[in-house]
Amino acid sequence: MVITEDCISCAACVDECDSNAIFNAGEQYSFNGDSKPAVSDDHTYIAPELCNDCKSCVEVCAVDAIVEA
């Protein structure tokens, strides 16, 4: 899953994600104990290593900005 540039950074998807794979713009994330740089500094993003493609985020996106990669 990928969040497109249509994202308005409302962060509704962040709270919805059971995998804790969605982060606010500019936030670093951890994977296997390693700190990873933010995927996007412009809008909310999905860390691909953490996403399980459950699509629960798609249902809460107000602007349909989340699509399959």
Secondary structure, 3 states (H helix, E strand, C coil): CEECCCCCCCCHHHHHCCCCCEECCCCCEEECCEEECCCCCCCCEECCCCCCCCCHHHHHCCCCCEECC
